Amino acid sequence: MKAYRAKKRAIQQIEGTNAEQYSRLWDYVAELRRTNEGPCQGQLFTVVRWDANNQMYPIAYAVVEAECKESWTWFLQNLLQDIGPIEEHGWTFMTDQQKGLVPSLRLGQNAEVQRALQCKVEKRKLKSRVWIPTWLGGVEFEVRYGGDGYVVNLENRTCTCFKWDLTEILCPYGVAAIFFQKARVKDYVHAYFKKETFLKTYEPLINPLNGLDMWPKTGCDPLLTAKLKTNW
């Protein structure tokens, strides 16, 4: 306990208390506006989490241009790069009537874009070798191996295994159909996973800020800190 208190005091001496930091938020906003000219408009996205003590604490926040699928996708991509993939950790997302969040979560399941996607596609290329496609006419194929089989539609980029539909990442059965047609697999990769889309994520620039001592003094009433409550 003594070590904890000593660490807490040291952090406060270096970073200041929560109350001190909250009291400078208006000045921080003024510095952001000074270094990033133009109208400061947009939507605030936040993520909070329930902990083992049945309490909530913030994980991440961002200001975006508008509440839409593109903004949610960008926000979730950066979030999952920090907290790890949904498949690996089993994250559960709860939201209130945010329709744009649902398709973004489907895309966000694969936030580590190019590298992770390439590994998955290569594995599915290997798995596709044992599956035998049969052309059904048009853009549909029946892909079978032993007693198992799936129907692939290359135009709609769907498969009755539903993996391609849900993740937008090619399934082995889709790969088998593509190879049968002598087409290129990369032509069926969703635009979200391509390098151009990845680079667009980082196009917006927030200019660097001065240190706290050089922030403009707004004179606004300081914001109050949230009251922390524990069960012990």
C-alpha positions in Angstrom: 0.0 0.0 0.0 2.9 2.4 0.8 4.4 1.7 -2.6 1.0 2.4 -4.3 0.7 5.8 -2.5 4.3 6.7 -3.3 3.6 5.9 -7.0 0.4 7.9 -6.9 2.1 11.0 -5.4 4.9 10.7 -8.0 2.5 10.6 -10.9 0.6 13.6 -9.5 3.9 15.6 -9.2 4.7 14.8 -12.9 1.3 14.9 -14.5 -0.8 16.8 -12.0 -4.1 15.7 -10.5 -7.2 14.8 -12.4 -8.8 18.1 -11.2 -5.9 20.1 -12.5 -6.0 18.4 -15.9 -9.8 18.8 -16.2 -9.4 22.5 -15.3 -7.2 23.0 -18.4 -9.6 21.4 -21.0 -10.9 24.7 -22.3 -7.4 25.9 -22.8 -6.6 22.6 -24.6 -9.5 23.2 -26.9 -8.3 26.8 -27.6 -4.8 25.5 -28.4 -6.3 22.9 -30.8 -8.3 25.6 -32.6 -5.3 27.9 -32.8 -3.1 25.3 -34.4 -5.8 23.7 -36.6 -7.6 26.6 -38.3 -11.1 26.2 -39.6 -14.5 25.4 -38.1 -14.4 22.9 -35.3 -17.4 20.8 -36.1 -18.1 17.1 -35.9 -19.3 14.3 -33.7 -17.7 12.9 -30.6 -17.2 9.1 -30.5 -16.4 7.4 -27.2 -15.8 3.9 -26.0 -16.3 2.9 -22.4 -16.0 -0.5 -20.7 -17.4 -2.3 -17.7 -14.7 -3.6 -15.4 -14.7 -6.4 -12.9 -15.8 -4.0 -10.2 -19.0 -3.2 -12.2 -17.7 0.3 -12.9 -17.2 2.1 -16.3 -14.1 3.7 -17.5 -13.3 5.4 -20.8 -11.1 3.6 -23.3 -11.0 5.9 -26.4 -12.6 8.9 -27.9 -12.3 10.8 -31.2 -14.0 13.7 -33.0 -15.1 12.9 -36.6 -16.8 14.9 -39.4 -20.1 13.0 -39.1 -21.8 9.9 -37.7 -21.6 7.5 -40.7 -20.3 4.2 -41.7 -16.9 5.6 -42.9 -16.3 7.4 -39.6 -17.3 4.4 -37.5 -15.0 2.2 -39.6 -12.1 4.5 -39.1 -12.7 4.8 -35.4 -13.1 1.0 -34.9 -10.0 0.3 -37.0 -7.9 2.4 -34.7 -9.6 1.1 -31.6 -9.0 -2.6 -32.5 -5.3 -1.9 -33.4 -4.9 -0.9 -29.7 -7.1 -3.5 -27.9 -6.6 -6.4 -30.3 -8.8 -8.3 -32.8 -12.4 -9.2 -32.0 -11.9 -12.8 -32.9 -8.9 -13.2 -30.6 -10.3 -11.5 -27.5 -14.1 -12.0 -27.9 -15.0 -8.3 -27.5 -18.7 -7.6 -27.1 -19.9 -4.2 -28.4 -23.1 -2.7 -27.0 -24.6 0.4 -28.6 -27.9 2.4 -28.7 -29.6 2.6 -32.1 -26.4 3.3 -34.1 -27.2 1.7 -37.4 -23.9 2.8 -39.0 -22.0 0.9 -36.4 -23.2 -2.6 -37.3 -21.6 -2.8 -40.8 -18.5 -1.1 -39.5 -18.1 -3.7 -36.8 -18.3 -6.4 -39.5 -15.4 -4.7 -41.3 -13.6 -3.9 -38.0 -13.2 -7.5 -37.3 -10.2 -7.4 -39.6 -8.5 -4.1 -38.5 -4.9 -5.3 -39.2 -5.6 -4.9 -42.9 -3.0 -5.8 -45.5 -0.7 -8.1 -43.5 -3.3 -10.1 -41.7 -5.6 -10.3 -44.8 -2.8 -11.6 -47.0 -2.0 -14.3 -44.5 -5.6 -15.4 -44.3 -6.0 -15.4 -48.1 -2.8 -17.5 -48.6 -4.1 -20.1 -46.1 -7.4 -20.2 -47.9 -5.7 -20.6 -51.2 -4.0 -23.7 -49.8 -7.3 -25.0 -48.4 -9.1 -24.4 -51.7 -6.9 -26.9 -53.6 -9.0 -29.9 -52.5 -12.3 -28.3 -53.4 -13.7 -29.0 -56.8 -15.9 -26.3 -58.4 -18.6 -26.9 -61.0 -20.0 -24.1 -63.1 -23.7 -23.8 -62.7 -24.2 -21.0 -65.3 -23.8 -17.3 -65.1 -21.6 -16.4 -62.1 -22.6 -19.3 -59.8 -20.5 -22.3 -58.9 -21.1 -25.4 -56.8 -17.9 -26.2 -54.9 -17.6 -29.7 -53.4 -15.3 -31.9 -51.5 -16.5 -35.4 -50.5 -20.0 -35.0 -49.1 -19.7 -31.3 -48.4 -20.6 -28.5 -50.8 -21.3 -24.8 -51.1 -22.7 -22.4 -53.7 -20.6 -19.4 -54.6 -21.8 -16.3 -56.5 -18.8 -14.4 -57.7 -20.8 -11.3 -58.9 -22.4 -10.8 -55.5 -19.3 -12.1 -53.7 -21.3 -14.5 -51.5 -21.0 -18.1 -50.4 -23.5 -20.3 -48.6 -20.8 -20.9 -45.9 -21.5 -17.2 -45.1 -17.8 -16.4 -44.2 -17.4 -14.3 -47.3 -20.7 -12.5 -46.7 -19.9 -11.6 -43.1 -16.3 -10.7 -43.2 -15.8 -9.5 -46.8 -12.7 -11.8 -46.8 -12.6 -14.6 -49.4 -13.5 -18.1 -48.2 -11.7 -21.2 -49.6 -14.7 -22.1 -51.7 -14.8 -18.6 -53.3 -11.0 -18.9 -54.0 -11.6 -22.3 -55.7 -14.3 -20.8 -58.0 -12.0 -17.9 -58.8 -9.2 -20.2 -59.8 -11.5 -22.3 -61.9 -12.5 -19.1 -63.8 -8.8 -18.3 -64.2 -9.4 -14.9 -62.5 -7.2 -13.0 -60.1 -7.9 -13.4 -56.4 -6.9 -9.8 -55.6 -9.7 -8.5 -57.9 -12.2 -10.0 -55.4 -10.6 -8.4 -52.4 -12.9 -5.8 -50.8 -11.8 -2.2 -51.3 -11.6 -1.7 -47.5 -8.6 -4.0 -47.3 -6.5 -2.4 -50.1 -3.5 -0.1 -49.5 -5.2 3.0 -51.0 -8.0 2.8 -48.4 -5.5 2.2 -45.6 -3.6 5.3 -46.5 -6.7 7.4 -46.7 -7.3 6.6 -43.0 -4.2 8.7 -42.1 -4.7 11.6 -44.5 -6.3 14.0 -42.0 -3.6 15.8 -40.0 -3.8 17.3 -36.5 -1.0 19.8 -36.2 1.4 19.5 -33.2 0.6 21.5 -30.1 2.7 23.6 -27.7 3.3 22.5 -24.2 0.7 23.1 -21.5 2.4 26.3 -20.2 2.0 27.9 -23.6 -1.7 27.2 -24.1 -4.0 30.2 -24.4 -5.8 31.1 -21.2 -9.5 31.1 -22.0 -10.8 32.2 -18.6 -13.7 29.7 -18.9 -15.1 28.0 -15.8 -13.1 24.8 -15.2 -14.7 21.5 -15.8 -15.3 19.4 -12.8 -13.8 15.9 -12.6 -16.0 12.8 -12.5 -16.5 11.4 -9.0 -14.9 8.0 -8.7 -16.8 5.4 -6.6 -15.5 2.1 -5.5 -17.1 -0.8 -3.7 -14.4 -1.1 -1.1 
